[in-house]
């Protein structure tokens, strides 16, 4: 049985609605990672470097999650009421190896909600302006794209 494909035939007037041309706007969704979050990440990363393990096994304690979430409230508001995504700018990761970058993203996820990994997998997605480049063996997809609010 073939699924009926529906196409939008009118403009959506909602702050979360954006077009492909607007997505090219370098300022759309762009925010700076709050300093408090950067400090929290740096502390956890330093401990992890002394005893590295699986990135997805690292957990923030309740006070760390609460402090991170409080600092990220403006970004969370942007996710829920503005364009629906956030591009973190000025995340200072100079000299970090791939697992350290993954750990930083994992910790930001903990500050926002309750992240989970699929098969302990992180995908690297690079927007070159023309195409999305994704790790080999992973097809492009969006998770929960039809939810009214991001999952927590």
Rosetta blueprint (number, residue, H / E / L):
1 X L
2 X L
3 X L
4 X L
5 X L
6 X L
7 X L
8 X L
9 X L
10 X L
11 X L
12 X L
13 X L
14 X L
15 X L
16 X L
17 X L
18 X L
19 X L
20 X H
21 X H
22 X H
23 X H
24 X L
25 X L
26 X L
27 X L
28 X L
29 X L
30 X E
31 X E
32 X E
33 X L
34 X L
35 X H
36 X H
37 X H
38 X H
39 X H
40 X H
41 X H
42 X H
43 X H
44 X H
45 X H
46 X H
47 X H
48 X H
49 X H
50 X H
51 X L
52 X L
53 X L
54 X L
55 X H
56 X H
57 X H
58 X L
59 X L
60 X L
61 X L
62 X H
63 X H
64 X H
65 X H
66 X H
67 X H
68 X H
69 X H
70 X H
71 X H
72 X L
73 X H
74 X H
75 X H
76 X H
77 X H
78 X H
79 X H
80 X H
81 X H
82 X L
83 X L
84 X L
85 X L
86 X L
87 X E
88 X E
89 X E
90 X L
91 X L
92 X L
93 X L
94 X L
95 X L
96 X L
97 X L
98 X H
99 X H
100 X H
101 X H
102 X H
103 X H
104 X H
105 X H
106 X H
107 X H
108 X H
109 X H
110 X H
111 X H
112 X H
113 X L
114 X L
115 X L
116 X L
117 X L
118 X E
119 X L
120 X L
121 X E
122 X L
123 X L
124 X L
125 X E
126 X E
127 X E
128 X L
129 X L
130 X L
131 X L
132 X E
133 X E
134 X E
135 X L
136 X L
137 X L
138 X L
139 X L
140 X L
141 X L
142 X L
143 X L
144 X L
145 X L
146 X L
147 X L
148 X L
149 X L
150 X L
151 X L
152 X L
